[in-house]
Amino acid sequence: MKDEERVLTIDAYEQGVMVNALNELRNDLIQEERPTDAVDELLLKTIDAPAKKLRRRNQDEAR
C-alpha cells in the first residue's frame, strides 16, 4: 500500500501550540519511562517545517 502524505497549513501561533503540546507529551512519556521516538520525530518535523509564503492578489489588479 502506498504511503499518503498529508499537508497541514497552520500559522505561527498554532505551530507554537503544537510544539508545546508535543513537548509536554514527551515529558510525560519520559516521566513514565516509556519510549518517545515517535513524539521526538513529530516534534522535530513540526519545529523544522518550512514556511510557505502565501501569494495574494493585489486588490487593484484587474481580472
All heavy atoms as TSV, in Angstrom:
chain	resi	resn	atom	element	x	y	z
A	1	MET	N	N	0.843	-1.175	0.000
A	1	MET	CA	C	0.000	0.000	0.000
A	1	MET	C	C	0.886	1.234	0.000
A	1	MET	O	O	1.887	1.310	0.702
A	1	MET	CB	C	-0.905	-0.010	1.234
A	1	MET	CG	C	-1.865	1.137	1.296
A	1	MET	SD	S	-2.992	0.908	2.699
A	1	MET	CE	C	-4.286	1.943	2.155
A	2	LYS	N	N	0.519	2.214	-0.785
A	2	LYS	CA	C	1.294	3.434	-0.933
A	2	LYS	C	C	1.059	4.365	0.258
A	2	LYS	O	O	-0.074	4.568	0.681
A	2	LYS	CB	C	0.890	4.126	-2.229
A	2	LYS	CG	C	1.789	5.255	-2.613
A	2	LYS	CD	C	1.405	5.778	-3.979
A	2	LYS	CE	C	2.337	6.870	-4.400
A	2	LYS	NZ	N	2.026	7.364	-5.712
A	3	ASP	N	N	2.154	4.905	0.794
A	3	ASP	CA	C	2.028	5.856	1.896
A	3	ASP	C	C	1.432	7.160	1.394
A	3	ASP	O	O	1.759	7.624	0.308
A	3	ASP	CB	C	3.392	6.152	2.519
A	3	ASP	CG	C	3.925	4.975	3.315
A	3	ASP	OD1	O	3.113	4.132	3.731
A	3	ASP	OD2	O	5.144	4.919	3.518
A	4	GLU	N	N	0.552	7.723	2.198
A	4	GLU	CA	C	-0.034	9.017	1.869
A	4	GLU	C	C	0.677	10.093	2.652
A	4	GLU	O	O	1.113	9.878	3.776
A	4	GLU	CB	C	-1.517	9.042	2.237
A	4	GLU	CG	C	-2.367	8.185	1.360
A	4	GLU	CD	C	-3.847	8.329	1.678
A	4	GLU	OE1	O	-4.220	9.272	2.406
A	4	GLU	OE2	O	-4.619	7.501	1.200
A	5	GLU	N	N	0.789	11.259	2.050
A	5	GLU	CA	C	1.395	12.391	2.714
A	5	GLU	C	C	0.323	13.435	2.941
A	5	GLU	O	O	-0.453	13.740	2.044
A	5	GLU	CB	C	2.522	12.968	1.848
A	5	GLU	CG	C	3.326	14.021	2.544
A	5	GLU	CD	C	4.555	14.392	1.745
A	5	GLU	OE1	O	5.418	13.523	1.547
A	5	GLU	OE2	O	4.623	15.547	1.310
A	6	ARG	N	N	0.264	13.972	4.132
A	6	ARG	CA	C	-0.729	14.984	4.481
A	6	ARG	C	C	-0.028	16.325	4.651
A	6	ARG	O	O	1.071	16.392	5.188
A	6	ARG	CB	C	-1.433	14.637	5.801
A	6	ARG	CG	C	-2.027	13.262	5.846
A	6	ARG	CD	C	-3.387	13.255	5.274
A	6	ARG	NE	N	-3.887	11.875	5.291
A	6	ARG	CZ	C	-5.135	11.592	5.157
A	6	ARG	NH1	N	-6.018	12.543	5.032
A	6	ARG	NH2	N	-5.528	10.340	5.148
A	7	VAL	N	N	-0.673	17.380	4.216
A	7	VAL	CA	C	-0.140	18.728	4.369
A	7	VAL	C	C	-1.112	19.503	5.237
A	7	VAL	O	O	-2.308	19.556	4.958
A	7	VAL	CB	C	0.035	19.429	3.003
A	7	VAL	CG1	C	0.516	20.851	3.193
A	7	VAL	CG2	C	0.991	18.637	2.128
A	8	LEU	N	N	-0.587	20.087	6.294
A	8	LEU	CA	C	-1.390	20.840	7.243
A	8	LEU	C	C	-0.906	22.281	7.221
A	8	LEU	O	O	0.276	22.539	7.421
A	8	LEU	CB	C	-1.223	20.243	8.639
A	8	LEU	CG	C	-1.981	20.873	9.777
A	8	LEU	CD1	C	-3.489	20.715	9.558
A	8	LEU	CD2	C	-1.584	20.236	11.083
A	9	THR	N	N	-1.805	23.215	6.969
A	9	THR	CA	C	-1.439	24.627	6.929
A	9	THR	C	C	-1.850	25.275	8.239
A	9	THR	O	O	-3.029	25.299	8.588
A	9	THR	CB	C	-2.140	25.338	5.750
A	9	THR	OG1	O	-1.812	24.641	4.544
A	9	THR	CG2	C	-1.704	26.774	5.654
A	10	ILE	N	N	-0.845	25.782	8.975
A	10	ILE	CA	C	-1.097	26.424	10.257
A	10	ILE	C	C	-0.278	27.711	10.341
A	10	ILE	O	O	0.715	27.864	9.625
A	10	ILE	CB	C	-0.731	25.495	11.435
A	10	ILE	CG1	C	0.723	25.051	11.360
A	10	ILE	CG2	C	-1.653	24.296	11.484
A	10	ILE	CD1	C	1.187	24.250	12.553
A	11	ASP	N	N	-0.705	28.613	11.206
A	11	ASP	CA	C	0.063	29.847	11.371
A	11	ASP	C	C	1.097	29.657	12.487
A	11	ASP	O	O	1.190	28.587	13.097
A	11	ASP	CB	C	-0.853	31.044	11.643
A	11	ASP	CG	C	-1.671	30.920	12.914
A	11	ASP	OD1	O	-1.304	30.127	13.786
A	11	ASP	OD2	O	-2.672	31.638	13.021
A	12	ALA	N	N	1.890	30.699	12.730
A	12	ALA	CA	C	2.986	30.604	13.698
A	12	ALA	C	C	2.466	30.314	15.105
A	12	ALA	O	O	3.076	29.554	15.860
A	12	ALA	CB	C	3.804	31.887	13.687
A	13	TYR	N	N	1.346	30.898	15.477
A	13	TYR	CA	C	0.775	30.663	16.809
A	13	TYR	C	C	0.376	29.199	16.974
A	13	TYR	O	O	0.690	28.565	17.983
A	13	TYR	CB	C	-0.434	31.567	17.048
A	13	TYR	CG	C	-1.104	31.315	18.375
A	13	TYR	CD1	C	-0.566	31.802	19.556
A	13	TYR	CD2	C	-2.276	30.559	18.447
A	13	TYR	CE1	C	-1.167	31.557	20.782
A	13	TYR	CE2	C	-2.885	30.301	19.667
A	13	TYR	CZ	C	-2.326	30.810	20.831
A	13	TYR	OH	O	-2.929	30.557	22.035
A	14	GLU	N	N	-0.303	28.652	15.972
A	14	GLU	CA	C	-0.732	27.260	16.020
A	14	GLU	C	C	0.469	26.314	16.054
A	14	GLU	O	O	0.441	25.285	16.734
A	14	GLU	CB	C	-1.632	26.945	14.836
A	14	GLU	CG	C	-2.958	27.676	14.868
A	14	GLU	CD	C	-3.726	27.597	13.573
A	14	GLU	OE1	O	-3.113	27.490	12.496
A	14	GLU	OE2	O	-4.968	27.655	13.645
A	15	GLN	N	N	1.534	26.669	15.349
A	15	GLN	CA	C	2.742	25.853	15.382
A	15	GLN	C	C	3.333	25.854	16.792
A	15	GLN	O	O	3.754	24.812	17.291
A	15	GLN	CB	C	3.781	26.358	14.388
A	15	GLN	CG	C	5.028	25.500	14.356
A	15	GLN	CD	C	6.118	26.037	13.462
A	15	GLN	OE1	O	6.112	27.206	13.115
A	15	GLN	NE2	N	7.050	25.195	13.092
A	16	GLY	N	N	3.324	26.998	17.427
A	16	GLY	CA	C	3.828	27.076	18.802
A	16	GLY	C	C	3.014	26.224	19.758
A	16	GLY	O	O	3.568	25.563	20.643
A	17	VAL	N	N	1.690	26.240	19.577
A	17	VAL	CA	C	0.811	25.416	20.418
A	17	VAL	C	C	1.136	23.939	20.214
A	17	VAL	O	O	1.223	23.161	21.183
A	17	VAL	CB	C	-0.672	25.706	20.112
A	17	VAL	CG1	C	-1.579	24.699	20.787
A	17	VAL	CG2	C	-1.038	27.127	20.517
A	18	MET	N	N	1.336	23.534	18.961
A	18	MET	CA	C	1.656	22.129	18.678
A	18	MET	C	C	2.994	21.729	19.292
A	18	MET	O	O	3.110	20.642	19.872
A	18	MET	CB	C	1.694	21.885	17.167
A	18	MET	CG	C	0.338	21.844	16.529
A	18	MET	SD	S	0.396	21.496	14.771
A	18	MET	CE	C	1.177	19.911	14.727
A	19	VAL	N	N	3.994	22.592	19.181
A	19	VAL	CA	C	5.310	22.288	19.743
A	19	VAL	C	C	5.203	22.129	21.261
A	19	VAL	O	O	5.748	21.181	21.830
A	19	VAL	CB	C	6.340	23.373	19.362
A	19	VAL	CG1	C	7.615	23.228	20.166
A	19	VAL	CG2	C	6.642	23.325	17.874
A	20	ASN	N	N	4.496	23.057	21.910
A	20	ASN	CA	C	4.340	22.965	23.368
A	20	ASN	C	C	3.597	21.697	23.783
A	20	ASN	O	O	3.983	21.026	24.750
A	20	ASN	CB	C	3.623	24.198	23.919
A	20	ASN	CG	C	4.513	25.413	23.913
A	20	ASN	OD1	O	5.725	25.310	24.010
A	20	ASN	ND2	N	3.907	26.587	23.788
A	21	ALA	N	N	2.533	21.355	23.066
A	21	ALA	CA	C	1.751	20.160	23.393
A	21	ALA	C	C	2.586	18.889	23.205
A	21	ALA	O	O	2.559	17.980	24.050
A	21	ALA	CB	C	0.493	20.106	22.545
A	22	LEU	N	N	3.326	18.819	22.106
A	22	LEU	CA	C	4.170	17.645	21.868
A	22	LEU	C	C	5.287	17.553	22.899
A	22	LEU	O	O	5.641	16.451	23.342
A	22	LEU	CB	C	4.758	17.691	20.457
A	22	LEU	CG	C	3.763	17.425	19.329
A	22	LEU	CD1	C	4.377	17.784	17.978
A	22	LEU	CD2	C	3.317	15.976	19.343
A	23	ASN	N	N	5.834	18.687	23.290
A	23	ASN	CA	C	6.896	18.679	24.297
A	23	ASN	C	C	6.360	18.215	25.653
A	23	ASN	O	O	7.026	17.454	26.369
A	23	ASN	CB	C	7.531	20.061	24.414
A	23	ASN	CG	C	8.849	20.016	25.142
A	23	ASN	OD1	O	9.619	19.083	24.966
A	23	ASN	ND2	N	9.099	21.011	25.958
A	24	GLU	N	N	5.148	18.643	26.012
A	24	GLU	CA	C	4.540	18.176	27.260
A	24	GLU	C	C	4.280	16.671	27.215
A	24	GLU	O	O	4.505	15.963	28.206
A	24	GLU	CB	C	3.242	18.929	27.531
A	24	GLU	CG	C	3.459	20.345	28.016
A	24	GLU	CD	C	2.169	21.046	28.375
A	24	GLU	OE1	O	1.207	20.343	28.783
A	24	GLU	OE2	O	2.119	22.276	28.248
A	25	LEU	N	N	3.802	16.185	26.064
A	25	LEU	CA	C	3.589	14.744	25.905
A	25	LEU	C	C	4.905	13.998	26.046
A	25	LEU	O	O	4.988	12.970	26.728
A	25	LEU	CB	C	2.957	14.441	24.548
A	25	LEU	CG	C	2.806	12.970	24.179
A	25	LEU	CD1	C	1.942	12.226	25.191
A	25	LEU	CD2	C	2.240	12.832	22.775
A	26	ARG	N	N	5.954	14.517	25.441
A	26	ARG	CA	C	7.278	13.896	25.529
A	26	ARG	C	C	7.745	13.854	26.981
A	26	ARG	O	O	8.258	12.834	27.444
A	26	ARG	CB	C	8.266	14.677	24.667
A	26	ARG	CG	C	9.639	14.079	24.627
A	26	ARG	CD	C	10.556	14.901	23.709
A	26	ARG	NE	N	11.850	14.292	23.616
A	26	ARG	CZ	C	12.834	14.481	24.510
A	26	ARG	NH1	N	12.644	15.268	25.540
A	26	ARG	NH2	N	13.995	13.878	24.350
A	27	ASN	N	N	7.574	14.952	27.699
A	27	ASN	CA	C	7.974	14.985	29.106
A	27	ASN	C	C	7.198	13.959	29.932
A	27	ASN	O	O	7.764	13.303	30.815
A	27	ASN	CB	C	7.784	16.383	29.688
A	27	ASN	CG	C	8.775	17.375	29.129
A	27	ASN	OD1	O	9.837	17.003	28.640
A	27	ASN	ND2	N	8.426	18.649	29.181
A	28	ASP	N	N	5.908	13.822	29.664
A	28	ASP	CA	C	5.087	12.832	30.369
A	28	ASP	C	C	5.578	11.410	30.084
A	28	ASP	O	O	5.647	10.569	30.986
A	28	ASP	CB	C	3.615	12.961	29.992
A	28	ASP	CG	C	2.978	14.236	30.514
A	28	ASP	OD1	O	3.556	14.876	31.424
A	28	ASP	OD2	O	1.892	14.593	29.998
A	29	LEU	N	N	5.909	11.147	28.820
A	29	LEU	CA	C	6.405	9.816	28.456
A	29	LEU	C	C	7.742	9.527	29.131
A	29	LEU	O	O	7.988	8.404	29.585
A	29	LEU	CB	C	6.543	9.691	26.933
A	29	LEU	CG	C	5.238	9.669	26.149
A	29	LEU	CD1	C	5.517	9.734	24.654
A	29	LEU	CD2	C	4.417	8.443	26.490
A	30	ILE	N	N	8.606	10.535	29.195
A	30	ILE	CA	C	9.893	10.355	29.869
A	30	ILE	C	C	9.671	10.049	31.345
A	30	ILE	O	O	10.317	9.162	31.912
A	30	ILE	CB	C	10.786	11.606	29.685
A	30	ILE	CG1	C	11.250	11.697	28.228
A	30	ILE	CG2	C	11.980	11.574	30.631
A	30	ILE	CD1	C	11.953	12.993	27.889
A	31	GLN	N	N	8.752	10.772	31.963
A	31	GLN	CA	C	8.460	10.564	33.382
A	31	GLN	C	C	7.917	9.153	33.629
A	31	GLN	O	O	8.226	8.535	34.645
A	31	GLN	CB	C	7.455	11.605	33.858
A	31	GLN	CG	C	7.237	11.612	35.346
A	31	GLN	CD	C	6.323	12.747	35.779
A	31	GLN	OE1	O	5.650	13.354	34.959
A	31	GLN	NE2	N	6.304	13.023	37.063
A	32	GLU	N	N	7.139	8.642	32.683
A	32	GLU	CA	C	6.578	7.291	32.798
A	32	GLU	C	C	7.555	6.219	32.306
A	32	GLU	O	O	7.212	5.042	32.265
A	32	GLU	CB	C	5.279	7.199	32.002
A	32	GLU	CG	C	4.176	8.087	32.519
A	32	GLU	CD	C	2.971	8.105	31.587
A	32	GLU	OE1	O	2.955	7.342	30.597
A	32	GLU	OE2	O	2.060	8.902	31.846
A	33	GLU	N	N	8.746	6.647	31.896
A	33	GLU	CA	C	9.782	5.751	31.368
A	33	GLU	C	C	9.285	4.942	30.168
A	33	GLU	O	O	9.532	3.744	30.060
A	33	GLU	CB	C	10.324	4.853	32.478
A	33	GLU	CG	C	10.996	5.620	33.599
A	33	GLU	CD	C	11.548	4.734	34.697
A	33	GLU	OE1	O	11.415	3.487	34.597
A	33	GLU	OE2	O	12.096	5.285	35.653
A	34	ARG	N	N	8.584	5.616	29.270
A	34	ARG	CA	C	8.092	4.997	28.032
A	34	ARG	C	C	8.871	5.571	26.853
A	34	ARG	O	O	9.430	6.666	26.944
A	34	ARG	CB	C	6.600	5.273	27.873
A	34	ARG	CG	C	5.775	4.581	28.969
A	34	ARG	CD	C	4.314	4.897	28.901
A	34	ARG	NE	N	3.742	4.656	27.589
A	34	ARG	CZ	C	2.579	5.169	27.182
A	34	ARG	NH1	N	1.870	5.942	27.982
A	34	ARG	NH2	N	2.114	4.907	25.988
A	35	PRO	N	N	8.910	4.867	25.731
A	35	PRO	CA	C	9.667	5.359	24.571
A	35	PRO	C	C	9.057	6.640	23.993
A	35	PRO	O	O	7.839	6.817	23.963
A	35	PRO	CB	C	9.590	4.215	23.560
A	35	PRO	CG	C	8.572	3.271	24.069
A	35	PRO	CD	C	8.322	3.557	25.508
A	36	THR	N	N	9.942	7.528	23.526
A	36	THR	CA	C	9.496	8.819	22.988
A	36	THR	C	C	9.848	8.988	21.509
A	36	THR	O	O	9.736	10.083	20.979
A	36	THR	CB	C	10.143	9.971	23.780
A	36	THR	OG1	O	11.564	9.893	23.632
A	36	THR	CG2	C	9.767	9.931	25.238
A	37	ASP	N	N	10.248	7.918	20.846
A	37	ASP	CA	C	10.745	8.008	19.473
A	37	ASP	C	C	9.762	8.676	18.517
A	37	ASP	O	O	10.133	9.590	17.773
A	37	ASP	CB	C	11.105	6.619	18.940
A	37	ASP	CG	C	12.197	5.954	19.766
A	37	ASP	OD1	O	12.938	6.683	20.453
A	37	ASP	OD2	O	12.284	4.713	19.728
A	38	ALA	N	N	8.529	8.241	18.520
A	38	ALA	CA	C	7.537	8.785	17.581
A	38	ALA	C	C	7.264	10.262	17.866
A	38	ALA	O	O	7.170	11.074	16.943
A	38	ALA	CB	C	6.243	7.986	17.661
A	39	VAL	N	N	7.169	10.614	19.139
A	39	VAL	CA	C	6.910	12.004	19.511
A	39	VAL	C	C	8.118	12.870	19.157
A	39	VAL	O	O	7.964	13.999	18.681
A	39	VAL	CB	C	6.556	12.122	21.012
A	39	VAL	CG1	C	6.380	13.571	21.421
A	39	VAL	CG2	C	5.304	11.325	21.320
A	40	ASP	N	N	9.315	12.334	19.359
A	40	ASP	CA	C	10.536	13.070	19.018
A	40	ASP	C	C	10.562	13.421	17.531
A	40	ASP	O	O	10.860	14.561	17.153
A	40	ASP	CB	C	11.787	12.253	19.366
A	40	ASP	CG	C	11.992	12.094	20.854
A	40	ASP	OD1	O	11.402	12.863	21.628
A	40	ASP	OD2	O	12.752	11.172	21.234
A	41	GLU	N	N	10.251	12.442	16.696
A	41	GLU	CA	C	10.260	12.667	15.248
A	41	GLU	C	C	9.217	13.708	14.841
A	41	GLU	O	O	9.493	14.597	14.038
A	41	GLU	CB	C	10.009	11.354	14.506
A	41	GLU	CG	C	11.173	10.390	14.588
A	41	GLU	CD	C	10.873	9.090	13.872
A	41	GLU	OE1	O	10.057	9.095	12.921
A	41	GLU	OE2	O	11.463	8.070	14.265
A	42	LEU	N	N	8.029	13.596	15.388
A	42	LEU	CA	C	6.969	14.542	15.062
A	42	LEU	C	C	7.292	15.940	15.572
A	42	LEU	O	O	7.027	16.938	14.897
A	42	LEU	CB	C	5.640	14.055	15.633
A	42	LEU	CG	C	4.399	14.835	15.239
A	42	LEU	CD1	C	4.267	14.955	13.721
A	42	LEU	CD2	C	3.167	14.178	15.821
A	43	LEU	N	N	7.893	16.024	16.738
A	43	LEU	CA	C	8.292	17.313	17.302
A	43	LEU	C	C	9.329	17.984	16.405
A	43	LEU	O	O	9.214	19.183	16.102
A	43	LEU	CB	C	8.838	17.116	18.712
A	43	LEU	CG	C	9.192	18.336	19.529
A	43	LEU	CD1	C	8.000	19.270	19.672
A	43	LEU	CD2	C	9.698	17.937	20.896
A	44	LEU	N	N	10.314	17.235	15.942
A	44	LEU	CA	C	11.324	17.796	15.050
A	44	LEU	C	C	10.728	18.235	13.711
A	44	LEU	O	O	11.094	19.279	13.175
A	44	LEU	CB	C	12.454	16.797	14.824
A	44	LEU	CG	C	13.375	16.576	16.024
A	44	LEU	CD1	C	14.364	15.453	15.734
A	44	LEU	CD2	C	14.102	17.853	16.379
A	45	LYS	N	N	9.813	17.440	13.172
A	45	LYS	CA	C	9.157	17.819	11.922
A	45	LYS	C	C	8.366	19.108	12.097
A	45	LYS	O	O	8.350	19.963	11.211
A	45	LYS	CB	C	8.211	16.717	11.440
A	45	LYS	CG	C	8.885	15.553	10.793
A	45	LYS	CD	C	7.843	14.568	10.293
A	45	LYS	CE	C	8.469	13.385	9.621
A	45	LYS	NZ	N	7.458	12.447	9.096
A	46	THR	N	N	7.711	19.249	13.240
A	46	THR	CA	C	6.907	20.445	13.497
A	46	THR	C	C	7.792	21.675	13.648
A	46	THR	O	O	7.489	22.741	13.115
A	46	THR	CB	C	6.057	20.249	14.772
A	46	THR	OG1	O	5.264	19.073	14.609
A	46	THR	CG2	C	5.148	21.422	15.027
A	47	ILE	N	N	8.901	21.522	14.363
A	47	ILE	CA	C	9.811	22.651	14.565
A	47	ILE	C	C	10.471	23.058	13.256
A	47	ILE	O	O	10.600	24.243	12.959
A	47	ILE	CB	C	10.879	22.289	15.622
A	47	ILE	CG1	C	10.227	22.141	16.998
A	47	ILE	CG2	C	11.986	23.327	15.661
A	47	ILE	CD1	C	11.143	21.556	18.051
A	48	ASP	N	N	10.892	22.089	12.455
A	48	ASP	CA	C	11.644	22.356	11.235
A	48	ASP	C	C	10.778	22.541	9.990
A	48	ASP	O	O	11.314	22.656	8.894
A	48	ASP	CB	C	12.640	21.217	10.972
A	48	ASP	CG	C	13.709	21.121	12.040
A	48	ASP	OD1	O	13.960	22.140	12.711
A	48	ASP	OD2	O	14.287	20.028	12.208
A	49	ALA	N	N	9.470	22.572	10.146
A	49	ALA	CA	C	8.585	22.698	8.988
A	49	ALA	C	C	8.861	24.009	8.257
A	49	ALA	O	O	8.935	25.070	8.882
A	49	ALA	CB	C	7.129	22.643	9.434
A	50	PRO	N	N	9.019	23.944	6.939
A	50	PRO	CA	C	9.298	25.169	6.191
A	50	PRO	C	C	8.072	26.068	6.108
A	50	PRO	O	O	6.939	25.600	6.073
A	50	PRO	CB	C	9.679	24.648	4.793
A	50	PRO	CG	C	8.987	23.342	4.687
A	50	PRO	CD	C	8.949	22.770	6.084
A	51	ALA	N	N	8.338	27.356	6.080
A	51	ALA	CA	C	7.256	28.333	5.926
A	51	ALA	C	C	7.009	28.552	4.442
A	51	ALA	O	O	7.934	28.539	3.633
A	51	ALA	CB	C	7.631	29.636	6.599
A	52	LYS	N	N	5.772	28.725	4.096
A	52	LYS	CA	C	5.415	28.972	2.703
A	52	LYS	C	C	4.698	30.314	2.639
A	52	LYS	O	O	3.725	30.539	3.356
A	52	LYS	CB	C	4.487	27.876	2.180
A	52	LYS	CG	C	4.107	28.053	0.738
A	52	LYS	CD	C	3.236	26.899	0.257
A	52	LYS	CE	C	2.833	27.113	-1.184
A	52	LYS	NZ	N	1.977	26.043	-1.663
A	53	LYS	N	N	5.219	31.182	1.802
A	53	LYS	CA	C	4.588	32.484	1.657
A	53	LYS	C	C	3.318	32.332	0.830
A	53	LYS	O	O	3.289	31.646	-0.192
A	53	LYS	CB	C	5.517	33.475	0.968
A	53	LYS	CG	C	6.703	33.865	1.817
A	53	LYS	CD	C	7.514	34.925	1.151
A	53	LYS	CE	C	8.668	35.336	2.030
A	53	LYS	NZ	N	9.471	36.375	1.405
A	54	LEU	N	N	2.259	32.964	1.294
A	54	LEU	CA	C	1.002	32.931	0.568
A	54	LEU	C	C	1.015	34.001	-0.509
A	54	LEU	O	O	1.396	35.143	-0.255
A	54	LEU	CB	C	-0.170	33.164	1.522
A	54	LEU	CG	C	-0.353	32.115	2.600
A	54	LEU	CD1	C	-1.495	32.521	3.530
A	54	LEU	CD2	C	-0.663	30.769	1.981
A	55	ARG	N	N	0.606	33.616	-1.684
A	55	ARG	CA	C	0.528	34.594	-2.768
A	55	ARG	C	C	-0.853	35.207	-2.742
A	55	ARG	O	O	-1.859	34.519	-2.808
A	55	ARG	CB	C	0.778	33.916	-4.114
A	55	ARG	CG	C	2.169	33.360	-4.206
A	55	ARG	CD	C	2.551	32.838	-5.548
A	55	ARG	NE	N	1.452	32.348	-6.357
A	55	ARG	CZ	C	1.587	31.802	-7.548
A	55	ARG	NH1	N	2.777	31.634	-8.043
A	55	ARG	NH2	N	0.543	31.388	-8.225
A	56	ARG	N	N	-0.876	36.514	-2.645
A	56	ARG	CA	C	-2.146	37.224	-2.609
A	56	ARG	C	C	-2.209	38.179	-3.795
A	56	ARG	O	O	-1.229	38.786	-4.176
A	56	ARG	CB	C	-2.292	38.011	-1.310
A	56	ARG	CG	C	-2.307	37.098	-0.117
A	56	ARG	CD	C	-2.543	37.879	1.119
A	56	ARG	NE	N	-2.446	36.961	2.269
A	56	ARG	CZ	C	-2.938	37.200	3.441
A	56	ARG	NH1	N	-3.555	38.328	3.671
A	56	ARG	NH2	N	-2.822	36.329	4.418
A	57	ARG	N	N	-3.382	38.285	-4.334
A	57	ARG	CA	C	-3.577	39.202	-5.449
A	57	ARG	C	C	-3.629	40.633	-4.960
A	57	ARG	O	O	-4.137	40.913	-3.878
A	57	ARG	CB	C	-4.877	38.908	-6.169
A	57	ARG	CG	C	-4.826	37.687	-6.999
A	57	ARG	CD	C	-6.078	37.604	-7.798
A	57	ARG	NE	N	-5.986	36.416	-8.624
A	57	ARG	CZ	C	-6.655	36.268	-9.729
A	57	ARG	NH1	N	-7.498	37.179	-10.123
A	57	ARG	NH2	N	-6.509	35.181	-10.444
A	58	ASN	N	N	-3.149	41.504	-5.786
A	58	ASN	CA	C	-3.245	42.916	-5.494
A	58	ASN	C	C	-4.706	43.319	-5.656
A	58	ASN	O	O	-5.367	42.968	-6.625
A	58	ASN	CB	C	-2.349	43.709	-6.477
A	58	ASN	CG	C	-2.280	45.165	-6.140
A	58	ASN	OD1	O	-2.998	45.650	-5.260
A	58	ASN	ND2	N	-1.417	45.870	-6.842
A	59	GLN	N	N	-5.243	44.055	-4.695
A	59	GLN	CA	C	-6.646	44.443	-4.729
A	59	GLN	C	C	-6.984	45.316	-5.933
A	59	GLN	O	O	-8.101	45.325	-6.408
A	59	GLN	CB	C	-7.010	45.181	-3.437
A	59	GLN	CG	C	-6.914	44.318	-2.201
A	59	GLN	CD	C	-7.913	43.178	-2.210
A	59	GLN	OE1	O	-8.966	43.231	-2.832
A	59	GLN	NE2	N	-7.578	42.103	-1.505
A	60	ASP	N	N	-6.000	46.049	-6.442
A	60	ASP	CA	C	-6.247	46.940	-7.584
A	60	ASP	C	C	-6.067	46.238	-8.922
A	60	ASP	O	O	-6.360	46.815	-9.965
A	60	ASP	CB	C	-5.287	48.148	-7.516
A	60	ASP	CG	C	-5.519	48.972	-6.268
A	60	ASP	OD1	O	-6.660	49.008	-5.782
A	60	ASP	OD2	O	-4.538	49.568	-5.775
A	61	GLU	N	N	-5.616	45.019	-8.896
A	61	GLU	CA	C	-5.353	44.277	-10.116
A	61	GLU	C	C	-6.678	43.881	-10.791
A	61	GLU	O	O	-7.583	43.360	-10.166
A	61	GLU	CB	C	-4.548	43.020	-9.787
A	61	GLU	CG	C	-4.127	42.230	-10.992
A	61	GLU	CD	C	-3.337	41.019	-10.577
A	61	GLU	OE1	O	-2.500	41.139	-9.668
A	61	GLU	OE2	O	-3.564	39.968	-11.196
A	62	ALA	N	N	-6.752	44.133	-12.082
A	62	ALA	CA	C	-7.958	43.772	-12.835
A	62	ALA	C	C	-7.880	42.294	-13.176
A	62	ALA	O	O	-6.829	41.743	-13.438
A	62	ALA	CB	C	-8.061	44.595	-14.099
A	63	ARG	N	N	-9.016	41.667	-13.245
A	63	ARG	CA	C	-9.055	40.236	-13.576
A	63	ARG	C	C	-9.091	40.033	-15.034
A	63	ARG	O	O	-9.571	40.430	-15.886
A	63	ARG	CB	C	-10.247	39.580	-12.918
A	63	ARG	CG	C	-10.026	39.473	-11.444
A	63	ARG	CD	C	-11.138	38.676	-10.840
A	63	ARG	NE	N	-10.865	38.561	-9.400
A	63	ARG	CZ	C	-11.430	37.662	-8.652
A	63	ARG	NH1	N	-12.258	36.806	-9.154
A	63	ARG	NH2	N	-11.162	37.611	-7.392
